[in-house]
Amino acid sequence: MPTVPRSKAALWLGAFAGFYRPGVEELRLLDPVSKFLYAARSVILVISAQAAIIAGLLAAADGRFRAGAFVLVLLGLVVAHMISNLSNDYFGYKRGHDTPDSPRMRYTVHPLASGVLERRDLLVGLALLAALGSAIAAWFIVERGWLAAGFVAAGIALMLLYDAAPVPLKSVGLGEVAVFLVWGPLMVGGGYAVIAGQVSADAFYASIPYGLGVMSILTGKHIDQREFDAGKGNRTLPVLLGERAARGVNVATLALIYVVIALLILWGRLTLFAALAALALPSAARAVALMRRPRPAAAPPGYVGWPLWYHRVCLQHNRLFGWLYIAGLAAGALWSVAGR
């Protein structure tokens, strides 16, 4: 019989840590909040939290940080990401893509196909998240006017176009680019704008490395499930390019993260403290080494998250890179504040 921790707080925090887990039978024993958090793939929400923190630090460096606005940006981006995850599963299931043989059904629990959540419960959860997200968006629109309205509209449009549109972006090789735009310029650049009350070119430049990191995660995932997607007519970028070329693109994406940071430092758009991100280079090298080789035919003993292979190593790299990039930006912000 599966066992779970007794503390609900431990369960809720556990949904945000590690990798994709637990199994269906274990999940059935959990409380409703834990079920919903795991169903929303909360383990990946760190990338939205990091994007919000980057935006906040860039605003702080410019002396334009507003604590209340930052908290709402952080909450709003995480909520929007949860909505996107659940919406992705809903439409994937509705379109018949999330079948028992699909990779999505194997690496973690699907909220609908597994029977862990009823369709009504999923829709109610989505409605509550949408209400919270809408309230945050409305506050920013009232406070910031058309500036916030533009970023909110762009975010909603990309979210809907990614998987809810009749022809989703992810099915025509544009999902990876959309993810770069969302977690780079939109979340970081837009997050800065609504925190600070004005647009900053430097914030958009600083968003590029992080957007590339998140793009590498999705590209890795789509390489992992390329054969399945091709069979379903889901023309992701790896399906269009082929596996070997897609792996090459992802290697280039990982390398470009550090090239862009170096160029921004030399250009004076980032402080030298941003070079702290280079401490993630060994993790990037491990990801590149894996990307240069075909995926093994079966999961190694004890491996969690199969059939995700390239996705997992890219996610692990981006987590580390993201926190180190944040540390560098935080040091730069402190330096700027001390200078003023």
C-alpha beads as a LAMMPS data file, in Angstrom:
LAMMPS data file: protein, C-alpha beads

340 atoms
339 bonds

1 atom types
1 bond types

-500.0 500.0 xlo xhi
-500.0 500.0 ylo yhi
-500.0 500.0 zlo zhi

Masses

1 110.0

Atoms # bond

1 1 1 0.000 0.000 0.000
2 1 1 1.474 3.391 -0.958
3 1 1 2.288 5.744 1.896
4 1 1 2.386 9.519 1.941
5 1 1 3.727 12.065 4.439
6 1 1 1.250 13.052 7.169
7 1 1 1.916 16.777 7.037
8 1 1 -0.159 18.576 4.431
9 1 1 2.372 21.404 4.390
10 1 1 5.094 18.896 3.477
11 1 1 2.897 17.514 0.710
12 1 1 2.147 20.954 -0.693
13 1 1 5.795 22.012 -0.627
14 1 1 6.807 18.650 -2.093
15 1 1 4.663 19.352 -5.145
16 1 1 7.062 22.185 -6.050
17 1 1 10.331 20.260 -5.526
18 1 1 12.232 17.406 -7.151
19 1 1 10.934 16.046 -10.420
20 1 1 7.598 14.700 -11.650
21 1 1 5.933 12.433 -9.093
22 1 1 4.039 10.674 -7.442
23 1 1 2.202 7.739 -9.073
24 1 1 -1.553 7.484 -9.561
25 1 1 -2.240 5.209 -6.606
26 1 1 -0.178 7.362 -4.271
27 1 1 -1.861 10.505 -5.547
28 1 1 -5.324 9.087 -4.861
29 1 1 -4.480 9.077 -1.126
30 1 1 -3.670 12.776 -1.008
31 1 1 -5.850 15.684 0.064
32 1 1 -7.642 17.746 -2.639
33 1 1 -5.134 20.627 -2.547
34 1 1 -2.178 18.245 -2.990
35 1 1 -3.959 16.471 -5.847
36 1 1 -4.556 19.783 -7.580
37 1 1 -0.960 20.967 -7.085
38 1 1 0.485 17.759 -8.517
39 1 1 -2.063 17.785 -11.344
40 1 1 -0.974 21.337 -12.199
41 1 1 2.644 20.119 -12.524
42 1 1 3.753 22.538 -9.829
43 1 1 7.316 21.250 -10.042
44 1 1 7.793 23.325 -13.198
45 1 1 6.302 26.524 -11.744
46 1 1 9.739 27.562 -10.480
47 1 1 10.509 28.946 -13.939
48 1 1 7.706 31.516 -13.614
49 1 1 8.734 32.405 -10.079
50 1 1 12.298 32.965 -11.272
51 1 1 11.107 35.173 -14.147
52 1 1 9.153 37.330 -11.677
53 1 1 12.147 37.623 -9.338
54 1 1 14.382 38.652 -12.244
55 1 1 11.880 41.363 -13.183
56 1 1 11.763 42.589 -9.596
57 1 1 15.553 42.737 -9.262
58 1 1 15.905 44.671 -12.507
59 1 1 13.353 47.183 -11.191
60 1 1 15.254 47.395 -7.890
61 1 1 18.514 48.095 -9.725
62 1 1 16.819 51.064 -11.404
63 1 1 15.351 52.327 -8.129
64 1 1 11.818 51.539 -9.297
65 1 1 10.969 48.521 -7.147
66 1 1 7.460 48.451 -5.665
67 1 1 6.956 45.600 -3.195
68 1 1 3.192 45.304 -3.601
69 1 1 3.397 45.264 -7.385
70 1 1 6.201 42.689 -7.256
71 1 1 4.183 40.321 -5.056
72 1 1 1.256 40.557 -7.454
73 1 1 3.531 39.935 -10.462
74 1 1 4.992 36.862 -8.747
75 1 1 1.558 35.503 -7.868
76 1 1 0.089 36.408 -11.251
77 1 1 2.819 34.700 -13.279
78 1 1 2.640 31.507 -11.210
79 1 1 -1.159 31.446 -11.494
80 1 1 -0.977 32.001 -15.250
81 1 1 1.513 29.119 -15.535
82 1 1 -0.798 26.811 -13.562
83 1 1 -3.659 27.752 -15.865
84 1 1 -1.476 27.019 -18.888
85 1 1 -0.467 23.585 -17.552
86 1 1 -4.034 22.565 -16.748
87 1 1 -5.354 23.994 -20.010
88 1 1 -2.673 22.082 -21.915
89 1 1 -3.785 18.842 -20.290
90 1 1 -7.464 19.618 -20.833
91 1 1 -7.114 20.301 -24.548
92 1 1 -4.583 17.506 -25.049
93 1 1 -7.047 15.065 -23.496
94 1 1 -10.007 16.530 -25.383
95 1 1 -8.178 16.251 -28.725
96 1 1 -7.188 12.652 -28.058
97 1 1 -3.457 13.319 -27.806
98 1 1 -3.122 12.233 -24.158
99 1 1 -3.801 8.551 -24.754
100 1 1 -2.541 5.683 -22.529
101 1 1 0.560 5.283 -24.710
102 1 1 1.462 8.997 -24.683
103 1 1 4.602 10.274 -22.924
104 1 1 2.396 12.674 -20.932
105 1 1 0.696 9.682 -19.286
106 1 1 3.985 8.073 -18.311
107 1 1 6.192 10.732 -16.701
108 1 1 3.589 12.051 -14.277
109 1 1 -0.084 11.872 -13.443
110 1 1 -2.533 13.321 -15.966
111 1 1 -5.377 14.972 -14.017
112 1 1 -8.163 13.734 -16.303
113 1 1 -6.905 10.603 -18.036
114 1 1 -5.771 9.110 -14.708
115 1 1 -9.133 9.756 -13.086
116 1 1 -7.473 11.600 -10.198
117 1 1 -9.523 14.716 -10.963
118 1 1 -13.004 14.811 -12.429
119 1 1 -13.533 17.075 -15.417
120 1 1 -15.788 19.283 -13.291
121 1 1 -13.143 19.611 -10.563
122 1 1 -10.513 20.569 -13.128
123 1 1 -12.781 23.208 -14.662
124 1 1 -13.695 24.591 -11.227
125 1 1 -10.009 24.838 -10.346
126 1 1 -9.296 26.559 -13.647
127 1 1 -12.154 28.989 -13.017
128 1 1 -10.830 29.889 -9.564
129 1 1 -7.327 30.426 -10.912
130 1 1 -8.728 32.488 -13.788
131 1 1 -10.691 34.644 -11.328
132 1 1 -7.554 35.285 -9.266
133 1 1 -5.484 36.005 -12.362
134 1 1 -8.164 38.332 -13.725
135 1 1 -8.295 40.256 -10.440
136 1 1 -4.526 40.764 -10.505
137 1 1 -4.639 41.800 -14.169
138 1 1 -7.482 44.245 -13.457
139 1 1 -5.514 45.844 -10.611
140 1 1 -2.516 46.412 -12.847
141 1 1 -4.658 47.793 -15.670
142 1 1 -6.258 50.280 -13.263
143 1 1 -2.864 51.252 -11.813
144 1 1 -0.758 51.205 -14.986
145 1 1 -3.303 51.771 -17.740
146 1 1 -2.623 50.758 -21.325
147 1 1 0.903 49.635 -20.483
148 1 1 -0.402 46.783 -18.329
149 1 1 -3.342 46.123 -20.643
150 1 1 -0.976 45.482 -23.541
151 1 1 1.111 42.949 -21.645
152 1 1 -1.980 41.223 -20.234
153 1 1 -3.518 40.951 -23.718
154 1 1 -0.275 39.559 -25.158
155 1 1 -0.036 36.998 -22.371
156 1 1 -3.613 35.804 -22.781
157 1 1 -3.227 35.645 -26.561
158 1 1 -0.055 33.538 -26.405
159 1 1 -1.571 31.254 -23.769
160 1 1 -4.636 30.592 -25.903
161 1 1 -2.698 30.301 -29.145
162 1 1 -0.229 27.832 -27.633
163 1 1 -2.706 25.006 -27.043
164 1 1 -6.331 26.189 -27.099
165 1 1 -6.526 27.593 -30.638
166 1 1 -7.965 25.418 -33.445
167 1 1 -4.410 25.249 -34.823
168 1 1 -2.174 25.545 -31.714
169 1 1 1.258 27.120 -32.014
170 1 1 2.867 23.994 -30.607
171 1 1 1.437 21.968 -33.499
172 1 1 3.070 24.108 -36.195
173 1 1 6.618 24.378 -34.869
174 1 1 6.103 27.702 -33.100
175 1 1 5.543 26.512 -29.533
176 1 1 9.231 26.760 -28.666
177 1 1 9.444 30.353 -29.936
178 1 1 6.260 31.235 -28.041
179 1 1 7.774 29.903 -24.813
180 1 1 10.892 32.035 -25.343
181 1 1 8.715 35.123 -25.832
182 1 1 6.550 34.383 -22.795
183 1 1 9.259 33.540 -20.238
184 1 1 11.673 36.081 -21.665
185 1 1 10.394 39.459 -22.931
186 1 1 6.797 39.069 -21.744
187 1 1 7.317 37.857 -18.169
188 1 1 10.627 39.568 -17.416
189 1 1 10.311 42.665 -19.608
190 1 1 6.584 42.986 -18.989
191 1 1 6.971 42.173 -15.299
192 1 1 9.521 44.977 -14.996
193 1 1 7.197 47.377 -16.798
194 1 1 4.216 46.825 -14.495
195 1 1 6.395 46.871 -11.351
196 1 1 8.304 50.005 -12.361
197 1 1 5.527 51.721 -14.269
198 1 1 7.571 52.102 -17.449
199 1 1 9.195 50.007 -20.162
200 1 1 12.951 49.360 -20.077
201 1 1 15.032 48.222 -23.036
202 1 1 17.634 46.838 -20.609
203 1 1 14.993 44.655 -18.967
204 1 1 14.110 43.167 -22.348
205 1 1 17.779 42.526 -23.093
206 1 1 18.244 40.889 -19.676
207 1 1 15.226 38.667 -20.335
208 1 1 16.822 36.995 -23.354
209 1 1 19.109 34.527 -21.510
210 1 1 16.326 33.365 -19.231
211 1 1 13.855 33.011 -22.093
212 1 1 16.406 30.866 -23.943
213 1 1 16.806 28.665 -20.871
214 1 1 13.082 27.975 -20.662
215 1 1 12.942 27.400 -24.413
216 1 1 15.609 24.704 -24.009
217 1 1 13.371 22.888 -21.506
218 1 1 10.428 22.698 -23.912
219 1 1 12.612 21.816 -26.894
220 1 1 14.118 18.975 -24.868
221 1 1 10.662 17.729 -23.967
222 1 1 9.481 17.837 -27.566
223 1 1 12.578 15.901 -28.667
224 1 1 11.756 13.266 -26.047
225 1 1 8.255 12.796 -27.429
226 1 1 9.024 13.494 -31.091
227 1 1 7.958 10.087 -32.410
228 1 1 4.668 10.191 -30.549
229 1 1 3.941 13.763 -31.670
230 1 1 4.727 12.870 -35.284
231 1 1 2.275 9.980 -35.113
232 1 1 -0.435 12.327 -33.831
233 1 1 0.267 14.949 -36.493
234 1 1 1.571 17.338 -33.844
235 1 1 4.287 19.172 -35.778
236 1 1 6.530 20.499 -33.025
237 1 1 9.920 21.959 -33.926
238 1 1 11.742 18.606 -33.389
239 1 1 9.180 16.884 -35.619
240 1 1 9.826 19.427 -38.377
241 1 1 13.626 19.406 -38.008
242 1 1 14.245 15.769 -37.113
243 1 1 15.802 14.563 -33.866
244 1 1 19.471 15.144 -34.662
245 1 1 18.958 18.677 -35.943
246 1 1 16.670 19.496 -33.014
247 1 1 19.310 18.305 -30.562
248 1 1 21.799 20.567 -32.347
249 1 1 19.424 23.515 -32.033
250 1 1 19.068 22.867 -28.318
251 1 1 22.834 22.679 -27.850
252 1 1 23.093 26.043 -29.601
253 1 1 20.304 27.433 -27.397
254 1 1 22.166 26.426 -24.234
255 1 1 25.414 27.950 -25.502
256 1 1 23.649 31.144 -26.573
257 1 1 22.475 31.770 -22.992
258 1 1 26.031 32.405 -21.852
259 1 1 27.106 34.166 -25.032
260 1 1 24.259 36.678 -24.634
261 1 1 25.111 37.288 -20.962
262 1 1 28.753 37.941 -21.881
263 1 1 27.730 40.344 -24.661
264 1 1 25.313 42.203 -22.369
265 1 1 28.044 42.614 -19.756
266 1 1 30.498 43.913 -22.367
267 1 1 27.793 46.233 -23.733
268 1 1 27.135 47.587 -20.239
269 1 1 23.534 46.353 -20.146
270 1 1 24.321 43.980 -17.247
271 1 1 26.794 44.440 -14.418
272 1 1 29.791 42.162 -14.071
273 1 1 27.944 40.415 -11.214
274 1 1 25.754 38.700 -13.834
275 1 1 28.813 36.589 -14.647
276 1 1 27.876 34.528 -11.551
277 1 1 25.610 32.653 -13.949
278 1 1 28.766 31.080 -15.385
279 1 1 28.858 28.852 -12.294
280 1 1 26.086 26.894 -14.016
281 1 1 28.359 26.086 -16.965
282 1 1 29.224 22.576 -15.645
283 1 1 25.495 21.821 -15.543
284 1 1 25.129 23.215 -19.069
285 1 1 28.055 21.040 -20.183
286 1 1 26.306 17.947 -18.794
287 1 1 23.155 18.900 -20.687
288 1 1 25.138 19.454 -23.893
289 1 1 26.942 16.116 -23.493
290 1 1 23.579 14.374 -23.157
291 1 1 22.091 16.304 -26.075
292 1 1 24.941 15.187 -28.331
293 1 1 23.981 11.528 -27.859
294 1 1 20.791 9.689 -28.823
295 1 1 18.458 8.924 -25.958
296 1 1 18.834 5.407 -24.461
297 1 1 16.233 2.827 -25.435
298 1 1 15.107 2.342 -21.838
299 1 1 15.279 4.237 -18.565
300 1 1 18.366 3.652 -16.395
301 1 1 17.646 1.869 -13.072
302 1 1 15.880 4.161 -10.616
303 1 1 15.347 6.929 -13.174
304 1 1 12.395 9.216 -12.369
305 1 1 10.376 10.856 -15.132
306 1 1 10.902 8.522 -18.081
307 1 1 10.452 8.952 -21.038
308 1 1 11.636 12.516 -20.403
309 1 1 15.400 12.543 -20.893
310 1 1 16.609 15.741 -22.547
311 1 1 13.801 17.676 -20.871
312 1 1 14.918 16.637 -17.401
313 1 1 18.573 17.623 -17.813
314 1 1 17.567 20.970 -19.370
315 1 1 15.155 21.641 -16.493
316 1 1 17.859 20.823 -13.934
317 1 1 20.257 23.180 -15.698
318 1 1 17.723 25.992 -15.950
319 1 1 16.862 25.782 -12.258
320 1 1 20.508 26.209 -11.298
321 1 1 21.207 28.801 -13.987
322 1 1 18.097 30.751 -12.984
323 1 1 19.069 31.010 -9.318
324 1 1 22.662 31.955 -10.169
325 1 1 21.470 34.570 -12.665
326 1 1 19.172 35.892 -9.945
327 1 1 22.091 36.000 -7.486
328 1 1 24.132 38.020 -9.973
329 1 1 21.262 40.422 -10.627
330 1 1 20.654 40.773 -6.878
331 1 1 24.316 41.689 -6.343
332 1 1 24.059 44.164 -9.207
333 1 1 20.931 45.690 -7.697
334 1 1 22.655 46.092 -4.314
335 1 1 25.625 47.699 -6.045
336 1 1 23.328 50.135 -7.854
337 1 1 21.477 51.013 -4.650
338 1 1 24.775 51.558 -2.806
339 1 1 25.970 53.760 -5.661
340 1 1 22.880 55.949 -5.434

Bonds

1 1 1 2
2 1 2 3
3 1 3 4
4 1 4 5
5 1 5 6
6 1 6 7
7 1 7 8
8 1 8 9
9 1 9 10
10 1 10 11
11 1 11 12
12 1 12 13
13 1 13 14
14 1 14 15
15 1 15 16
16 1 16 17
17 1 17 18
18 1 18 19
19 1 19 20
20 1 20 21
21 1 21 22
22 1 22 23
23 1 23 24
24 1 24 25
25 1 25 26
26 1 26 27
27 1 27 28
28 1 28 29
29 1 29 30
30 1 30 31
31 1 31 32
32 1 32 33
33 1 33 34
34 1 34 35
35 1 35 36
36 1 36 37
37 1 37 38
38 1 38 39
39 1 39 40
40 1 40 41
41 1 41 42
42 1 42 43
43 1 43 44
44 1 44 45
45 1 45 46
46 1 46 47
47 1 47 48
48 1 48 49
49 1 49 50
50 1 50 51
51 1 51 52
52 1 52 53
53 1 53 54
54 1 54 55
55 1 55 56
56 1 56 57
57 1 57 58
58 1 58 59
59 1 59 60
60 1 60 61
61 1 61 62
62 1 62 63
63 1 63 64
64 1 64 65
65 1 65 66
66 1 66 67
67 1 67 68
68 1 68 69
69 1 69 70
70 1 70 71
71 1 71 72
72 1 72 73
73 1 73 74
74 1 74 75
75 1 75 76
76 1 76 77
77 1 77 78
78 1 78 79
79 1 79 80
80 1 80 81
81 1 81 82
82 1 82 83
83 1 83 84
84 1 84 85
85 1 85 86
86 1 86 87
87 1 87 88
88 1 88 89
89 1 89 90
90 1 90 91
91 1 91 92
92 1 92 93
93 1 93 94
94 1 94 95
95 1 95 96
96 1 96 97
97 1 97 98
98 1 98 99
99 1 99 100
100 1 100 101
101 1 101 102
102 1 102 103
103 1 103 104
104 1 104 105
105 1 105 106
106 1 106 107
107 1 107 108
108 1 108 109
109 1 109 110
110 1 110 111
111 1 111 112
112 1 112 113
113 1 113 114
114 1 114 115
115 1 115 116
116 1 116 117
117 1 117 118
118 1 118 119
119 1 119 120
120 1 120 121
121 1 121 122
122 1 122 123
123 1 123 124
124 1 124 125
125 1 125 126
126 1 126 127
127 1 127 128
128 1 128 129
129 1 129 130
130 1 130 131
131 1 131 132
132 1 132 133
133 1 133 134
134 1 134 135
135 1 135 136
136 1 136 137
137 1 137 138
138 1 138 139
139 1 139 140
140 1 140 141
141 1 141 142
142 1 142 143
143 1 143 144
144 1 144 145
145 1 145 146
146 1 146 147
147 1 147 148
148 1 148 149
149 1 149 150
150 1 150 151
151 1 151 152
152 1 152 153
153 1 153 154
154 1 154 155
155 1 155 156
156 1 156 157
157 1 157 158
158 1 158 159
159 1 159 160
160 1 160 161
161 1 161 162
162 1 162 163
163 1 163 164
164 1 164 165
165 1 165 166
166 1 166 167
167 1 167 168
168 1 168 169
169 1 169 170
170 1 170 171
171 1 171 172
172 1 172 173
173 1 173 174
174 1 174 175
175 1 175 176
176 1 176 177
177 1 177 178
178 1 178 179
179 1 179 180
180 1 180 181
181 1 181 182
182 1 182 183
183 1 183 184
184 1 184 185
185 1 185 186
186 1 186 187
187 1 187 188
188 1 188 189
189 1 189 190
190 1 190 191
191 1 191 192
192 1 192 193
193 1 193 194
194 1 194 195
195 1 195 196
196 1 196 197
197 1 197 198
198 1 198 199
199 1 199 200
200 1 200 201
201 1 201 202
202 1 202 203
203 1 203 204
204 1 204 205
205 1 205 206
206 1 206 207
207 1 207 208
208 1 208 209
209 1 209 210
210 1 210 211
211 1 211 212
212 1 212 213
213 1 213 214
214 1 214 215
215 1 215 216
216 1 216 217
217 1 217 218
218 1 218 219
219 1 219 220
220 1 220 221
221 1 221 222
222 1 222 223
223 1 223 224
224 1 224 225
225 1 225 226
226 1 226 227
227 1 227 228
228 1 228 229
229 1 229 230
230 1 230 231
231 1 231 232
232 1 232 233
233 1 233 234
234 1 234 235
235 1 235 236
236 1 236 237
237 1 237 238
238 1 238 239
239 1 239 240
240 1 240 241
241 1 241 242
242 1 242 243
243 1 243 244
244 1 244 245
245 1 245 246
246 1 246 247
247 1 247 248
248 1 248 249
249 1 249 250
250 1 250 251
251 1 251 252
252 1 252 253
253 1 253 254
254 1 254 255
255 1 255 256
256 1 256 257
257 1 257 258
258 1 258 259
259 1 259 260
260 1 260 261
261 1 261 262
262 1 262 263
263 1 263 264
264 1 264 265
265 1 265 266
266 1 266 267
267 1 267 268
268 1 268 269
269 1 269 270
270 1 270 271
271 1 271 272
272 1 272 273
273 1 273 274
274 1 274 275
275 1 275 276
276 1 276 277
277 1 277 278
278 1 278 279
279 1 279 280
280 1 280 281
281 1 281 282
282 1 282 283
283 1 283 284
284 1 284 285
285 1 285 286
286 1 286 287
287 1 287 288
288 1 288 289
289 1 289 290
290 1 290 291
291 1 291 292
292 1 292 293
293 1 293 294
294 1 294 295
295 1 295 296
296 1 296 297
297 1 297 298
298 1 298 299
299 1 299 300
300 1 300 301
301 1 301 302
302 1 302 303
303 1 303 304
304 1 304 305
305 1 305 306
306 1 306 307
307 1 307 308
308 1 308 309
309 1 309 310
310 1 310 311
311 1 311 312
312 1 312 313
313 1 313 314
314 1 314 315
315 1 315 316
316 1 316 317
317 1 317 318
318 1 318 319
319 1 319 320
320 1 320 321
321 1 321 322
322 1 322 323
323 1 323 324
324 1 324 325
325 1 325 326
326 1 326 327
327 1 327 328
328 1 328 329
329 1 329 330
330 1 330 331
331 1 331 332
332 1 332 333
333 1 333 334
334 1 334 335
335 1 335 336
336 1 336 337
337 1 337 338
338 1 338 339
339 1 339 340
